[in-house]
Amino acid sequence: MSWSWRIARVAGIDLYVHFTFLILLAWVGLSHYLAQESAADTAYGIGFILLLFGVVVLHELGHALAARRYGIATRDITLLPIGGVARLERMPDKPSQELVVALAGPAVNVLLAAGLFAVIAFVPRDPVVDDRVVATDGNLLDRLLWVNVGLAVFNLLPAFPMDGGRVLRALLAMQIDYVRATRIAARVGQGMAVLFGFAGLLGNPMLLFIALFVWLGAEAEASSVRIRASLANAPVGEVMIPTVETLAPDDPLGAATESLLGGARQDFPVVDDTGRVVGVLTRTDVLAGLSRFGPEGSVGDAMHREFVTAHPREMLDGVLRRFQSDGCHSMPVVADGRVVGLLTTDHLAEWLMIREAARRPTADTGRRPKSL
């Protein structure tokens, strides 16, 4: 995620913090100082927020480690002022697996709450320490206990993007089609967003923010699943750019510049004398190569030598995963060892927009146009 800094690596997963999180810490520290004009109270407020987000990290690690059990890696975890985001490489294939992954985060909060309750109930506490922390708005352990209870309850609300929305979708998907299950779960979530909105109008602005967050999250999840379903039924050969200009490793970068300026293509497969793909040259590569080697430099000096390819009969959903995991922008389409087309993220996005527009009922007749 942009504007984020890597601060640690936990269980093999990179942990990032977004710059807005630092703004939150500054705001909390200033609020405590203005309230009590005490450095100790300021440190307590900032320390509690850090502990709170430590709990959020454990929550997200619960999701990540449960996903790892099914062979799904987690790219990273990013801390934001509104919580944490664990980016899985993909969603579980089976509803039962998604159910386990979705419940793993709240389960961590339940376990933490149970452990804190045991400590509060059975471990003697120092009255001097208790008096100090009570004076700063409640006992620290009590507050952490209720934070975990609150996180578990809030995340289990049946609304995307909370875990409860995924739990509801997984349970529905065990009985009906996955896309339909997502649509129903999204509508339930948006219904809850309306309730949050009405409650927010009665005097709690935070509920208005949560309502917007839930409504947009439900819409995004429904759209994402609908797109993935479209990709699962379309082969690469239906979407790829069939007419592709290729370059040779020995071609000068000046010739690549002419090709770039003379056509609509920004990426070029690089093939050797036998027709085998040996690299990919992007517009960024051309600019970097010109800066480093000049127009006389070769395509082979500037091209990407690590790349992924696709087959024209391959389904687009698998290709999209490779786009996302490898961070590439274009993918040569290869059949029988030769380039037969090119697939780019821009072209794929345009195809999806056209397909989605063609599936919507027309405003005047209410009938759907013919499928693409």
Summary of the structure (lengths in Angstrom):
residues: 372
radius of gyration: 26.2
end to end distance: 34.1
largest distance: 82.1
contacts: 1151
relative contact order: 0.07
helix: 59%
strand: 16%
